[in-house]
Amino acid sequence: MAVHIDLQASADDLRRHLYDGHLLVMTRLPSVAQFVEHARAQLTELFAPHDPQHAHEHLDPAEMAKVLGAWKPRFIHDERSKKLVRNIIEEAGFDAEQTHFDVPKPRTAFPVGHLTTGVAFAFPWHRDVWYSAPNQQLNWWLPVLPVREDNAMSFDLDRFNRPVSNNSADFDYYANNVGRLTTAASVKKEAQVRPGAIDHNPPNELVVLPSPGQVLLFSGAHLHRSIPNTSGLARYSIDFRTVHVPDVLEQRGAPLADTHSTGTAIRDFVNVADEHRFDEETVRRLYGEPPADAMLVFESPKG
């Protein structure tokens, strides 16, 4: 496995590299820089007159949860946010007609001792596929402000296709949708089921630090975590996900070494070109019948 910078390859080859566990950094996509500017402007306004990187010094965890709980849905559903995501995907060479994406999610990682639950959850070692993500999922991660080795995220490349002990069997996607309705209220204790590795302490961790204006791509099957933030600075990043329609239909993707969750997140993805979803008949054929009372898609308030 390798970290590729601006790999010159077709979209098909890029996906194959990612399914095989390679990491890609793209540094030349104009819309990434525009997205960073868009997010920075909102954070500056949100925390004014304070520097967003030091906002935790002025707001206690409960206040911070309230502020982020109101802002994040607005950012997620902002039409400019979604337009910039679509632009990034197309600038990277992915076919809009054959690519589905989910909404962009702003992430915050505050220094240890501040808010690390709910809307600012600090993810332990996990794979996104433990959250019922399809194994065709590609993660796009971009920092809004400079990140450091003591506040970013890290990967365990050695375990990409090797099982680790985990509690993903406790995670049901449809039940999680119901739980997400109260995420912003989680201040002192995490209320949702959050799949994670059990007693996992890898001897080697890889930290990749793209600059603001660059984007890191990796498979949703990668084992990764939020590094405990000891930098003294709040970290802000954005991530979104994509799947390639033919790969989903033909079930080509990254290996699933140790996934035991139930349900599927595939209904969250909408088409880049016109925002249609996968048809329900196809979803049920590929991923099985959901419970009769299941919340199939979580629709957060748009504010």
C-alpha positions in Angstrom: 0.0 0.0 0.0 1.1 3.5 -0.7 0.0 7.2 -0.4 -0.3 8.6 -3.9 -0.2 12.3 -4.5 -2.1 13.5 -7.6 -2.1 10.0 -9.1 -2.5 10.2 -12.9 -5.0 7.4 -13.6 -8.5 6.8 -14.9 -11.4 6.9 -12.5 -11.7 3.1 -12.7 -8.0 2.7 -11.8 -8.4 5.2 -8.9 -11.2 3.3 -7.5 -9.3 0.0 -7.8 -6.3 1.5 -5.9 -8.6 2.7 -3.2 -10.4 -0.7 -2.9 -6.9 -2.3 -2.6 -6.1 -0.1 0.4 -4.1 2.7 -1.1 -4.6 6.3 0.0 -4.9 9.2 -2.5 -4.2 12.9 -1.9 -5.5 15.3 -4.6 -3.9 18.8 -4.5 -5.2 20.5 -7.6 -9.0 20.6 -7.4 -10.2 24.2 -7.4 -13.5 23.4 -5.7 -11.7 22.0 -2.7 -10.1 25.4 -2.0 -13.5 27.0 -2.5 -15.1 24.6 -0.1 -12.5 25.5 2.5 -13.2 29.2 2.1 -17.0 28.5 2.4 -16.5 26.5 5.6 -14.1 29.0 7.1 -16.4 31.9 6.5 -19.2 30.1 8.3 -17.0 29.1 11.3 -15.7 32.7 11.6 -19.2 34.0 11.7 -20.3 31.2 14.1 -17.7 31.8 16.7 -17.1 35.6 16.3 -15.3 37.4 17.9 -13.3 34.3 18.9 -10.8 32.4 16.7 -12.5 29.1 15.8 -9.4 27.2 16.8 -9.7 28.6 20.3 -13.5 28.6 20.6 -13.4 25.9 23.2 -11.6 28.3 25.5 -14.7 30.5 25.6 -17.6 28.0 25.4 -18.1 25.1 27.8 -19.0 21.7 26.4 -22.8 22.2 26.8 -22.7 25.6 25.1 -20.5 24.2 22.3 -22.9 21.2 21.7 -25.8 23.7 21.4 -24.0 25.9 18.9 -22.7 23.0 16.8 -26.0 21.2 17.0 -27.8 24.2 15.4 -25.0 24.9 12.8 -24.1 21.6 11.5 -27.4 20.7 9.9 -27.5 24.2 8.2 -24.1 23.6 6.8 -24.9 20.1 5.6 -28.0 21.1 3.8 -26.6 24.4 2.4 -27.0 24.3 -1.3 -23.6 25.8 -1.8 -22.1 23.0 0.3 -23.7 20.3 -1.8 -22.8 22.1 -5.1 -19.2 22.3 -4.1 -19.2 18.6 -3.2 -20.6 17.8 -6.7 -17.9 20.0 -8.3 -15.1 18.3 -6.4 -16.3 14.9 -7.5 -16.4 15.9 -11.1 -13.1 17.7 -11.0 -11.5 14.5 -9.7 -12.7 12.7 -12.9 -15.7 10.8 -11.6 -18.7 10.5 -13.8 -21.6 12.4 -12.4 -24.2 10.0 -13.9 -22.5 7.0 -12.4 -21.6 8.4 -9.0 -23.7 8.8 -5.9 -22.7 10.9 -2.9 -23.9 11.7 0.6 -24.1 15.1 2.3 -20.9 16.8 3.5 -20.4 16.5 7.2 -18.4 19.0 9.2 -16.3 17.4 11.9 -14.9 19.0 15.0 -12.2 17.6 17.3 -11.7 19.5 20.5 -8.7 19.2 22.8 -8.9 16.4 25.4 -11.0 17.4 28.3 -13.6 19.4 26.2 -16.5 18.1 24.1 -15.7 14.7 22.6 -19.2 13.2 22.4 -22.4 13.7 20.3 -21.8 16.3 17.6 -18.0 16.3 18.4 -17.6 12.6 18.8 -13.9 11.5 18.9 -14.0 8.3 16.8 -11.9 5.3 18.2 -10.4 2.8 15.9 -13.1 1.8 13.4 -14.0 1.1 9.9 -16.9 2.9 8.2 -18.2 -0.4 7.0 -18.9 -1.3 10.6 -21.5 1.5 10.4 -23.3 -0.4 7.7 -21.6 1.5 4.9 -21.3 -0.3 1.6 -17.9 -1.7 0.8 -17.8 0.5 -2.4 -17.8 3.6 -0.2 -14.9 6.0 -0.8 -14.2 8.6 1.9 -13.2 12.2 1.0 -11.6 14.1 3.9 -10.4 17.7 3.8 -9.1 19.9 6.6 -10.6 23.4 6.9 -7.7 24.7 8.9 -4.2 23.3 9.2 -4.0 19.9 10.9 -1.2 18.5 12.9 0.1 15.0 13.9 -1.5 15.5 17.4 -5.1 16.4 16.3 -5.7 14.8 12.9 -6.5 11.1 12.3 -4.4 8.0 11.7 -4.6 4.7 9.8 -3.6 1.1 10.6 -2.6 0.0 7.2 -1.5 -3.4 8.4 -5.0 -4.4 9.3 -6.8 -3.2 6.1 -7.8 -6.7 5.1 -7.1 -8.5 8.4 -9.8 -8.9 11.1 -9.6 -7.2 14.4 -11.8 -7.8 17.4 -14.7 -5.3 17.4 -18.3 -4.6 18.5 -19.8 -3.9 15.1 -22.4 -6.6 15.8 -24.1 -4.2 18.2 -24.7 -1.7 15.4 -28.0 -1.6 13.5 -28.2 1.1 10.9 -31.9 1.7 11.2 -31.9 1.9 15.0 -29.0 4.3 14.7 -31.1 6.6 12.5 -33.5 6.9 15.4 -30.7 7.6 17.8 -29.3 10.4 15.7 -32.3 12.5 16.5 -30.8 13.3 19.9 -27.1 13.4 19.0 -26.7 17.1 19.9 -27.9 16.4 23.4 -25.0 14.0 24.1 -22.5 16.2 26.1 -21.1 14.1 29.0 -21.7 10.6 27.7 -22.1 9.1 24.2 -25.6 7.9 23.8 -25.4 6.2 20.4 -23.9 2.8 19.5 -20.5 3.6 18.1 -18.7 0.6 16.6 -15.0 0.4 17.5 -12.1 -2.0 17.7 -11.6 -3.8 21.1 -8.2 -3.4 22.8 -6.6 -2.4 19.5 -3.1 -0.9 19.9 -1.3 -1.1 16.6 2.5 -0.9 16.6 2.5 1.4 13.5 0.1 4.2 12.7 0.1 6.3 9.6 -0.9 10.0 9.8 -1.5 11.8 6.6 -1.7 15.6 6.8 -3.2 17.2 3.7 -3.1 21.0 3.7 -6.3 23.1 3.5 -7.2 23.0 -0.2 -6.2 19.4 -0.6 -8.4 16.3 -0.1 -7.5 12.8 1.1 -9.4 9.8 -0.4 -9.5 6.3 1.3 -11.7 3.3 1.4 -14.5 3.0 3.9 -13.0 -0.4 4.8 -9.8 1.3 6.2 -9.2 1.0 10.0 -8.7 4.5 11.2 -9.3 6.8 14.2 -9.4 10.3 15.5 -6.1 11.0 17.2 -6.7 12.3 20.8 -6.4 16.0 20.4 -3.5 17.2 22.5 -2.6 20.2 20.3 -4.6 22.8 22.3 -6.4 23.7 19.1 -9.8 22.7 17.8 -9.6 20.8 14.5 -12.2 21.4 11.8 -12.6 19.1 8.8 -15.2 18.1 6.3 -15.9 14.7 4.9 -18.3 13.2 2.4 -18.6 9.8 0.7 -19.2 8.5 -2.8 -20.1 5.1 -4.4 -19.8 4.1 -8.0 -23.1 2.8 -9.3 -21.9 -0.1 -11.5 -19.6 -1.2 -8.6 -22.6 -1.3 -6.2 -24.8 -3.2 -8.7 -22.1 -5.7 -9.4 -20.9 -5.8 -5.8 -17.3 -4.9 -6.6 -15.5 -3.1 -3.7 -13.1 -3.3 -0.8 -12.7 -6.5 1.2 -14.9 -6.9 4.3 -12.6 -8.5 6.9 -14.7 -8.3 10.1 -18.0 -6.5 9.6 -21.0 -7.8 11.6 -23.4 -4.8 11.6 -26.9 -4.9 10.2 -28.8 -2.7 7.8 -27.3 -0.6 5.1 -26.4 3.1 4.6 -26.8 2.9 0.8 -30.1 4.8 0.8 -28.2 7.9 2.1 -26.4 8.3 -1.3 -27.9 10.4 -4.0 -26.8 10.9 -7.6 -24.3 13.6 -8.4 -26.1 14.6 -11.6 -29.7 14.8 -10.4 -29.8 13.6 -6.7 -32.0 10.5 -7.3 -31.5 7.6 -4.9 -31.0 3.9 -5.6 -34.4 2.4 -6.3 -35.9 0.5 -3.4 -36.2 -2.8 -5.3 -32.5 -2.8 -6.1 -31.6 -1.9 -2.5 -33.7 -4.7 -1.1 -32.3 -7.2 -3.6 -28.7 -6.4 -2.7 -29.0 -5.7 1.0 -32.1 -7.5 2.2 -35.4 -6.6 3.6 -35.5 -4.0 6.4 -37.7 -4.3 9.4 -41.3 -3.0 8.8 -40.9 -0.1 11.3 -37.3 0.8 10.3 -36.2 4.5 9.7 -34.6 3.8 6.4 -33.1 7.3 5.8 -32.2 9.8 8.5 -33.3 13.3 7.5 -31.7 15.9 9.8 -33.4 19.2 10.3 -32.3 21.8 7.7 -32.5 24.8 10.1 
